[in-house]
C-alpha cells in the first residue's frame, strides 16, 4: 500500500538533509519541499535548520549544564547531534564522531564495532559507524514526525541516498542502520542519480529542451568525504528521450575532509614557524575549525579572511587561546592548485609509496588531485560502456561529456566549478569537440534529498526514471577442479552472477551448469566485483582476471541440510537484485527441494 508521503533523506558525510512530497496531491500541484530540522544550536537552545550537520558529540560529565541538551522528543539524549555537536567538537575533537559515513564504507574497519571517535582516549565512550548513522537517522525521524501532519516517518516511503560507489557491504550496512533507527520501508538511491533527479524536478518538461539524443551528462559529486563520478546518456526509444546511467566511478575517499586538513596543515606550519607547536588533539581541533572558516569564505565572497581559534592545553587552557586568520588566498591556492590542478587527459592518479607499517585509519586517496581521478574515470569508461550503448568519444578514446552537473557542498564554490569546467573544456578541445554545457543546480546542499523524493514519485509512474540497475558487475569465486599441488591452492575463477545494470526486482538464473556446494561444515564464499567490466553476462566464467576485478570480503558460513552430515551437493545458481537495491545469491538443488541464500555482504563480528 502506498503511503501519503515520500521522504528523501541525504545521509551525508558532512550534512544531512530531508525533503518530502505529498503523493496525494494532484500531479500538477505536486511540489518537493525541504524540511527544516530542529536541533541543538547552543546549550539549552533548539532551532530548526535546513541541514543537520553529520556530527555526533559524546558528552562528558561536565560538558553541558544539566538539562541543556534536551530535545522536544527526548529530555535526556545520550548524544548531542547536529550544529551544537559540530561547535563543541571543534573545541574538543576527542569526543567528536565525524565522517561516520566514510567509516561505514571502509571494509578494513570493524564497522559494527565501537571504534569511533577514532583514536579517542580510553575514558571516552565509543560507538560504531552503524550506530552513528542510525543516530542521525533516528534524529531525522523524530524531527520529521513533527512535520507530516501527525503521520510517522516509519509509515512513509523513505529513500536514503548513498554514494554510487558504495559496494554491497556498505549498502547493506546503511540499511542495517536504518533498521536500527526503526525505518523498515527504506529504498537506497545513488547520490549522483538523486542530484540528476533534482535537476529533472526543477526543469519540469523543459528538461527535454536542455538535452538531446546522443548527449552524455557527467555528474560530478564532491561532498565532505567522497568524490563520485557518474555518466548518464540520452538516447531515443520509440520517439521518446531515454536516460540511462552507464558508468559509475570507484569509491574515492577524497572530499571536503581532505581539503580542510590541507588548510589546517598550512596554518599549523605558520604557528610552528612562530614557535607554537600543536599537539595531536589541537591539530584535530584546527582541522574542524578550518572547515568552519572555509565554508564561511566560500559562502561569502566579500570576506577576505576568517579567524581560526584554538584553545590552549594543560595549564595554558585558561588564557592560552591561539588565533590565526585563514585567508581567501589560502583557500584558493590550496584548493585550486592542490585539489583541482590543470592536468592532461591521460593523467592517472599518483600511487603513494607505502611505508611497511602505517597507522590504521580511513584509506584516503593517495592523490588529492580530483582532476587526475576524473581523467582516469573518463578514460576507463569510454572503451567499456554498456552493451549496445553509444558513448561520445574523442580521437584518443576519451569519453567526452556534452554536459556537466555539479553536486556536493565542495562544488558550491564558483572558483572550483570554473576550474573544473576549464580543465574539461581543454580536454574536449584536444579531442575536437566544443565546450560543454553546465546544467544549473541551484541548491547543491539539498539537491540530493530533493531528488530522492522526486525519484519516489517516479517509482510510482509520476516522473522520469533513469535506467540504472546494479552499479557494478558481481562475481562469486569458483575453485578450479585441479589435482592438488604442494604449497599451492587451486586457482580461483570468477563467475558472473549479476551483470552491470541488472534492474531492481529482477533475477538471473545460471541453469546451464552446476557447481558443488559444501554442506555441513564451515565454508568460505568469496565475492568479487568490477565497475569496468560491463559486457560480462550471468554465467560468464573468467579464468584470468586482474585489476579490473577486485575481491570483496569473504563470507564464512555453514550451510545445513535436514538429514545432517558433510557432503558436496550439485546446485545451480540464481541471483536476485532486491527492490531496495541489495543483492542475493541462491544455491538451488537439482529437484529444487532445497535453497540456500548467500547475501553479498560481510557478516561482521561485533568484537
N, C-alpha and C positions, 0 to 999 in steps of 0.2 A: 504494500500500500504506500502510495506516495505521500510524503509529508507536505505540510503547508510551506515550510521554509527550506531554502537551500543555503547552506552556510559554507563559505570558503575560508580556510584558515591557512595563512602563510606562517609556518613554523620555522622562522628564520634563525640564522646563526646569531645575528645581532639584534633583530627586532621581529616581533610577531604582529600580525595584523589580521583583522576579520572583516568579511563583507557578507552581505545577505541579499537574497532575492525572495520576494513573496511569490511563490509559484501559483497562488490562487488569483493573482491579479491578471486582468486581461493582457494579452500579449503586447498590444500597442501601448500599454501603460506600465509594463514591467520595467523596473529600474534596479540597478545594483547600488546598494547603499553601504558605505563603510561604517562599521560600528565603532563607537568610542569605547575605550576600555578603562574602567575605573581601576586605580592602583594607588599605592602609596607614593607620594612625590616628596614628602618630608615626614618626619616623625609626627604622628597624630593628624596628618593631612592627606585625605584621599581625594583625588581628582581624576576626571576622565581625560584620557589622551588618545589620539588616533593610532598610536603604536604602543606595544608593550615590549620594552627592552628585554631581550632574552638573557637576563642575568638573575642569578639566584644567590642571595646572601644568607649565609648560615650564622645567625647572630650568637654572640657570646652572652654571658650572664649580665654584663654591664654595657652592652652596645646601645640599647634603647631603653628609655623610661618605661615602666610597666604600663601596659595598655596602649602604648603609642604605635603599635604595629597592627592594631585591629582593622579588620576589613568589614564591609557591610554583611558579608556572608560567613565570616569566621572571626570570632572575637580574639582568638589566640593562635594565629597561624604559626606553623613550625618554622617556615622560612619567609624571608622578605623577597618579593619578586617584582621586577619592573624598574621604574625610574629610581626609587629610593635605593634599591639593591645596587644599581649602577653607580650612584653617587657615593654610597658608603664603601663599595668595593674599590673605587678609585683611591680611597684613603687607606683601606686595609685589604689588599689583594689576597691575603692568605685565607680569607673566609669567602671569597667570591668564586662562584661557578660561572665560567664563561665558555663560549664555544662548545656547549654540550652537543650541538648537532654535529660538529666535526668529529667529536669523540664517538658519537653514535655510529658514524660511518667507518670508523677505523678498526679494521679486522685484527690489528695487533694488540688491541686493548681488550680487557675483560669488561665488556660493555654493560653487563648486568651486575657487575660487582661495584661496591662503593669505592671509587677511585678519585672522585672529584670533591673539592678542588685539588688539582694535580700538584703534588709537591708540598701540600699544606702541612704545618706542624702536627704532631701526633694528637694534640689535645683538641683539634678541630674535627667536628663531626663530618663524615663524608657521605656522599650519595653517588649512585650510579648514573651514567649518561641516560639510561632509560628512565630512571626515576626523575631526573631533572626535566627531561622532555615531558613526562607525564605531569609534573608540577605546573609547567607552563600551560599545558592543555587543560588541566583542572582549573587553573585561574581563569583561562579564557571561557571555559564552560560556565563558571559561576557568574562572570561578567555578562556573558551572552544571555543567560536566563532572565536577566532584568530588562532585556531589550526586545523580547519576542512575544509581547502581549501575553505573558504568563506561560508560554509554551517552553518546555525544557529542550535544551540543545540535544539531549540524548534521544529525543524523539524525531529529530530532523535529519535530513540527508546532509552529511558533512563531508567535504572534500578537503583533504590535507595535502599540501604541496611538499614535494621533495626534490632535491637536485636530480636532473635527468641522469646523472652519472652514478646515482646510488645503485649499488648492486643488490641482489636479492636479500642478502642478510640484513643490510641497513633498512630495506623496505619492510621486512618482517618485524624488525625491532621497533620501527616507527609505529606500526600497527599495534605492537605489544604495549607501547607507551600509551596509545590511545585507549586500549582496553583497560589499562591500569587507571586511567583517568575517568573510566566509566563510559567511554564512547565506543559503541559497538557498530554503529552504522557509518563506517568510515570507508571512503574510497581514496586512493592515492592518485596524485596527478603530478606530472613533471613540471617543475617551475618554469622553464623556458616556454613550454606549451601554454601554461597558465598566463604568462606575460602576453603571448600572442592572442589568446582568447580575450584578454582585457582590451587589446587593440581592436579586435573584431567588434567587441561590445561597444567601444567608443565610436567606431566608424558607422555602425548600423549597416544599411545596404550599400553605403558608399565605399565599402572595402573593395568591391569589385572594380571600381574605377581607379584604385590605387595600385593594384597588381594585375598581371595578365598571364596568360598561358606561357610557360617557359621561364617565368621568373623564379629566382632562387633567393629565399629570405634567410639571412643569418641572424639568429637570435643570440646576442652576446649578453650573458647574465653574470655580472660580477658583484657578489654580495660580501658580507662580512667575513665569510670563511672559505667560500669556494668560487671557482671560475667554471662556468658551464657554457659550452657552445652547442648549438643545435641548428640543423639545416632543414628548411621546410620548402618543398617545391609546390608550384602552382601548375596544375595540368587540367586537361579537358576530359569530361566524361559525359557523353550524350548532350553536348552543348552547355554543360554546367561547369563552372570552375570548381576544382577539387584541390584541397590542401592535404599534403602528406608529409609527415615527419620522416626524413630519410636517414638522418645521422645524428648521433649524439657523441660528445667528446668523452675523454677519460675523466675520472674523478680527480680534479686538481685542487689540492688544498692551498689555494692562493687567493687572497682577497684583502678586505679591509684590515683584518688582523695583522697580516704581514706588513701592510703599509703603516699601520700605527706603530708597530715595533721598529720599523726603519726610522720613523721620525723620532721615536724615543732614543734610539741609538745616537742620532745626531745631537740631541740635547744632552745625552749622557757624556759624550765626548767633550762638549763645551764645559759642562760642570766639572768634569775631571781635569780639564786643562786649567781651570781656575782653582784647583786644589780640593775640590769636593768629590769624594769617592762614594759611589752609591752601592748599597747592599742589594741582595737579590730581591727582597720584598719591595725595596724602594724602586728598583727597576720595573717590577711588575706594576706598581702604582703609577710610575711615569708612563708606561705603556698605555694604561687606561686613560690617564689624563691627556695624552696626546690624541687619543681618539676623540675626546670631547673637543679639544682645540681644533682638530682637523675638520670635524663636522661643522663647527662654528664658522671657520674660514671659508669652507666650500659653500656654506649656506648663505653667507652674507658677503658679497663681493666688495662692500665698502670697507670691510675690516682689513687692516694691513698686518696686524699680529694679534695673538691671543695669549694671555698669561697661562703658564703651566705651574701649578703649585704643588709642592710635596711637603709632607710632614717630616720632621726630624726623627731620629731614632734614639732609644735609650734615654740618657739624661738630657739630651737635647730635644726631646719630644715637645716640651713646652718652650716656646720661643725659638725653636730651631727650624722654623719653616723655610723651605727653599723655594725660590720663584725664578722662572726664566721664561722669556717670551718665545713662542713659536710663530714665525713669520710666514706670510703668504709666499715669499720667495723660497722658504724652506720646503713648503708643501709642493710648489710647482717643480722645484728641482728634483726632490726625492721621488715624487710620484711619476712625473713625466719621463725623466731620464732613467730612473731605476726600474719602473714597472711598465712603462709604455715607450720603450726606445724605438727608434726607426731602425727596422731590420729588413733584410731582403726576404722574399717569399720562400726561399729554400732553406731558411734558418731552422734548425732544430734546437729544442731546449738543451741547455748545457746539463751534463750529468756531473754532480758533485762527487769528488773523490771521498770515499767514506773512510773514516777512522775505524780501526778494528773494534774498539769499544766506544759506544756513544750513549748519551743519556736517553732514557726512554721518554717518549712524548709523541705528539702528533707528527705524522710524516709529511711535513710541509714540502711543497715543491722545491726542488733544489735550485731551479732557475726562476727568479722573480719576474722575468720579462713576459708579460701577458701576450705581447705581440709574437714572441717566439712560439708559444703554445698555440696561438691561433694559426700561425703559418703551418705548423705540423698538422693541425686538425684539417685545414683545407686541402693539404696535400694528401693526407691519408684517405679522406672520404670522397675524393674526386674519382679515383680509379675503381672504387669498390662500392658504389652506390647500390641501392636496392635493385633486384632483378626487374628488368623492364622499365626502369626509371631513367629518364634522360636528364642529365645534370649539365648545366652550362660550365664548360671547361675552357681554360686558356690554352695557348700553344704548348706550354710546358706540362699540361695536365692538371694544373691547379683548379680546384673548384672556385668559380668566380661568382659571388653573390651579386644580385641586382639591387637588393635592399638590405638594410640592417635595422634591427630593432634592439634598442638597449634596455636593459633591466638591471635592477640591483642598486643598492644605496651608493656604491662606489661610482656608478655611472651617472649620478646626479650632477657631477662636475662637468660643466660645459667644456673646460680645457681638456679633460680626459676624453670626452666624446670627440672633440675636434682632432686630437692627436690620433685616435684610433681610426677615424674616418680618413685622415690624411694618409696613414700607412696603408689602409685597404685600397684607397684610390691609386696609390703609387704602384701597388701590385697589379691592379686591374689595367692600368695604363701600359705596363710592361707586357701584359697578355693581350693587348689590343682591344680593350673594352672601355666604354665610357664610365665616368664616375657613378657610384651607386647612390641610391636614394635613402635618406634616413627617415624611417617611419616615426611619426610623432608619438611619444609615450609620456604624457604629462605628469603622471603620478607614479614614479618608479618605486617609492616606498610601499605602496599599497596595490600596485598593479596585479601582483600575483594572487592576492586574496580576491580581488575583483574578478580576475579571470577564472579562478576556481569556481566562484559562484555562477558565472556565466556557463562554464562547462557543465555544471549540474543541470542547468536548463537544457543545454544541447543534448545531454543524455536522454532527456525526455522528448526529444524531437522538436525543441523550440529554439534552435540556434544552429550555427555552422559548426561541424565537427572536423577535427584534423585527424586524418587517418594516421594511426601510430602503431599501437600494439607494443610488443616487447622491444625494449630499447637496445637489446643486445642479443646475441645468439648464446644458447646454453648447451652444455655438453655434460655427459657423465663418463667417467673413466671406465674403460673395459680392459681387464687384464688379458694379455695375449696368451693363447694356448701354445706354450712352447716348453721343450724339455728344460729341467732345472739346470742352472749353471752356477757353480760355487761362487759366492760373493756377489752375485748379480740378481736383481729382481726382474721379473718378466716385464717387458715393455708395456707401457700404458697407451692405449688408443683412446681417442676422443670421439664419442658417439653423439651426434647432434640430436637433441631431444626437443629443443624449442628454437625455431628459426627467428632471425631478426624480423620484427614487425608482426609476429603472431598476435592476433587480436584477443582482447579480454573476453572471457566467456567461451573460448573455443578450445578444442582438444586436437591432439595429433597422435595417431596410433602407428607404432612401428611393428607391423604384423608380419613383415616378410622374413624376419629371422628371430631366433630365440637366444636367450642368454641364461647362464647358470646363476641362480640366486642362492646364496648361502643362508640356510635356515638353522636356528637353534644354537648359534654361537655368535660371539661378537664379530662384526664385520665392518670394514671401513668403506664408505662410499665417497668417491672423490668427484666433485663437481668442478666444471671449468666454464669459462665464459670468454666472449670476444665481442668487442664493439666494432670491429672492422671486417669480419667475415660475414658478409650478408647474403652470399649465394648458397651457403650450406642448407640443405633441406633435412627434415626429420629422417633419421636413418643413415645419414652420411657418416661414414667411419673414417676418421682422419688418423693415419698411422704416424706420420712425421709432422709434428706441429712445433712451432717455435714461439716467437714473441707475440704473434698475432692471437694466440690463445693463452690465457692466464688461468691459473688454478685458484679456486676459492678454497675456503677451509673445508677439511674433510668432515664427514658425518659418521660417527661410530654408533652403531645401533645393533641390537639383537632382535631379529625377526623370528616370530614363533609360529608354529603350526600346532593345531589342536592335539595331534597324536604324539607330539614331542619328538625328541631325537635330533641328531645332527645329520643334515643331508644337503645336497645341491639339487634344486628343483628348476626345471626349464620354465622360463617365463618370457612373455613378450612385454613390451613397454608402452605405456600411454602417458602423454604429458597433457597438462591442463593449465591454462592461464586463467586465474580466477577473475571475477568481476572487479575485485579490489586491486588487481594488478600484481598478485603474487603467483608463484609457480608451484605446481605439484607434479610429482612423477610417480606413476602407479606401476607396480610389477604384478602381472596377471598370469595365473596358471593356464595351462592348455584348455582345461574344461571350464575355465572362468569361475571355478568354485571358490577361489581364494584371491584376494587382492591386498597388497601392502602398499601403503603410501609413504613416499620419501619426500620431505619438504626441502626445497633448496635454500636452506638457511643453516647456520651453525647453531647447534643447541649448546649454548654456552653454560659453563658451570658458574655458579654464583660465588664460589670460594676462590 
